[in-house]
Amino acid sequence: MNIDAAFRANPQLANPERQFPSLSEPVHGSAPDIYGQNIANPVAMIWSAALMLQFLGEQVLAQGPRTPDLGGRASTTEMEEAVAGLI
């Protein structure tokens, strides 16, 4: 396996211990050749956003706050604000 290619395809692999923020981005360019044709596949962008939110959620859970179902007293809004505050 070409490790460099793997890191470029999925930058999250470069941070397996999750000790620092990861780079979460689709890395296949702006695709000017298909601009305006409504044929681009959005999955890479969605997956990148999901990886970013997963990392941020893990950070919030590690640091608090927590909602009652997780043994805390925070509201949904407080949890959302904690995640948004990391962006």
C-alpha positions in Angstrom: 0.0 0.0 0.0 1.3 3.5 -0.9 1.1 5.2 2.5 1.5 8.7 1.0 -1.5 8.0 -1.3 -3.5 6.7 1.6 -2.8 9.9 3.6 -3.8 12.0 0.7 -7.0 10.1 0.1 -7.9 10.1 3.8 -5.9 12.7 5.9 -7.5 11.3 9.1 -5.1 8.4 8.8 -2.2 10.7 9.6 -3.6 11.2 13.1 -4.6 7.8 14.4 -4.1 8.7 18.1 -6.4 11.8 17.6 -4.0 13.9 19.7 -4.5 17.0 17.6 -7.1 18.3 15.1 -7.2 16.4 11.8 -7.4 17.7 8.3 -10.9 16.8 7.0 -11.3 17.7 3.4 -12.2 16.2 0.1 -9.0 16.3 -1.9 -10.0 15.7 -5.4 -10.0 19.3 -6.6 -12.7 21.7 -7.9 -13.5 19.7 -11.0 -13.8 22.6 -13.4 -14.4 20.1 -16.3 -17.8 19.2 -14.8 -18.8 22.6 -13.5 -22.5 23.4 -13.9 -23.4 19.8 -15.1 -24.9 18.7 -11.8 -22.9 15.4 -12.0 -20.4 15.7 -9.2 -20.4 13.0 -6.5 -20.9 14.7 -3.1 -20.0 11.7 -1.0 -16.3 12.8 -0.4 -17.5 16.2 1.0 -20.2 14.5 3.2 -17.6 11.9 4.5 -15.1 14.7 5.2 -17.7 16.6 7.2 -18.7 13.4 9.0 -15.1 12.8 10.0 -14.7 16.3 11.2 -17.9 16.2 13.3 -16.9 12.8 14.7 -13.5 14.2 15.8 -15.2 17.3 17.4 -17.8 15.1 19.1 -15.1 13.0 20.6 -13.3 16.1 21.9 -16.5 17.4 23.5 -17.2 14.1 25.1 -13.7 13.9 26.5 -13.8 17.4 27.9 -17.6 17.8 28.7 -20.3 19.0 28.8 -22.6 16.0 28.8 -26.3 15.6 28.4 -28.3 13.6 31.1 -28.2 10.4 29.0 -24.4 10.6 29.3 -24.4 11.3 33.1 -24.3 15.1 32.8 -26.6 18.1 33.2 -26.0 19.9 29.9 -28.8 20.8 27.5 -28.8 19.9 23.8 -28.0 23.6 23.0 -25.0 23.5 25.4 -23.7 20.4 23.6 -24.2 22.0 20.2 -22.4 25.1 21.3 -19.5 23.1 22.6 -19.1 21.4 19.3 -19.5 24.6 17.3 -17.0 26.3 19.6 -14.3 23.9 18.4 -14.9 24.7 14.7 
